C-alpha cells in the first residue's frame, strides 16, 4: 500500500486524517510543520504528500514548491490563492470526499 506524508500543524486534524488513512491500509508519516516534512520526505519513499496550506514558518504552498512531489494534495480552509491547477480540498471536508481525493491523487 502507498505511503502518505501528512502535514498539518493542528494535532486533532492530523490524528483524524491519519486514522482515516490507516483505516484504508495506507502507511502514514506525520509532520507537525513543513520543516519536519522536508526531513521525512528526504528519508522515506513517499507516494503522496497531503499538506495544510497555512502553517507557521513555511506554508504548504512553499513546501510543495520546495519538494516538487509528483503527487500532492492541499487541504485548507482557504485554498483560493493556490495555482488553479493544484489538487485541493476545502476544510471542513467530508470523509468520503477526502478518501476519494486521496485515491484520485494516487491514480
KAFENMO-V819357 format. One record per pair of residues at least 12 apart in sequence whose C-alpha atoms are under 7 Angstrom apart, sorted by the first residue. I is the first residue (numbers start at 0). GAP is how many residues later the second one is. D is the distance in Angstrom with one decimal. If there is no record, write none. Layout:
BEGIN
[[I | GAP | D] [I | GAP | D]]
END
This chain:
BEGIN
[[0 | 24 | 6.5] [0 | 25 | 5.6] [1 | 24 | 5.5] [1 | 25 | 6.3] [1 | 45 | 5.8] [2 | 23 | 6.0] [2 | 24 | 4.7] [2 | 25 | 5.8] [2 | 43 | 5.3] [2 | 44 | 5.3] [2 | 45 | 6.7] [3 | 22 | 6.9] [3 | 23 | 6.2] [3 | 24 | 4.9] [3 | 25 | 6.1] [3 | 42 | 5.9] [3 | 43 | 5.9] [3 | 44 | 4.8] [3 | 45 | 5.9] [4 | 23 | 5.9] [4 | 24 | 4.7] [4 | 25 | 6.0] [4 | 41 | 6.4] [4 | 43 | 6.3] [4 | 44 | 4.8] [4 | 45 | 6.1] [5 | 22 | 6.8] [5 | 23 | 6.0] [5 | 24 | 4.9] [5 | 25 | 6.2] [5 | 43 | 6.2] [5 | 44 | 4.9] [5 | 45 | 6.0] [6 | 23 | 6.0] [6 | 24 | 4.8] [6 | 25 | 5.9] [6 | 26 | 6.2] [6 | 27 | 6.8] [6 | 30 | 6.6] [6 | 43 | 6.1] [6 | 44 | 4.6] [6 | 45 | 6.2] [7 | 23 | 6.7] [7 | 24 | 5.4] [7 | 25 | 6.3] [7 | 43 | 6.1] [7 | 44 | 5.2] [8 | 23 | 4.6] [8 | 24 | 5.6] [8 | 46 | 6.1] [32 | 22 | 6.7] [33 | 24 | 5.8] [33 | 25 | 7.0] [33 | 26 | 6.9] [33 | 29 | 6.0] [46 | 24 | 6.8] [47 | 23 | 5.1] [47 | 24 | 5.4] [47 | 58 | 6.9] [48 | 22 | 6.5] [48 | 23 | 4.5] [48 | 24 | 6.3] [49 | 22 | 5.7] [49 | 23 | 4.8] [49 | 24 | 5.9] [50 | 22 | 6.4] [50 | 23 | 5.0] [50 | 24 | 6.1] [51 | 22 | 5.8] [51 | 23 | 5.0] [51 | 24 | 5.5] [52 | 21 | 6.4] [52 | 22 | 6.6] [52 | 23 | 5.5] [70 | 34 | 6.3] [71 | 33 | 7.0] [72 | 14 | 5.2] [72 | 15 | 5.5] [73 | 13 | 6.3] [73 | 14 | 4.6] [73 | 15 | 6.3] [74 | 13 | 5.6] [74 | 14 | 4.7] [74 | 15 | 5.8] [74 | 16 | 6.5] [75 | 13 | 6.5] [75 | 14 | 5.2] [75 | 15 | 5.3] [76 | 13 | 5.2] [76 | 14 | 4.5] [76 | 15 | 6.9] [77 | 12 | 6.8]]
END
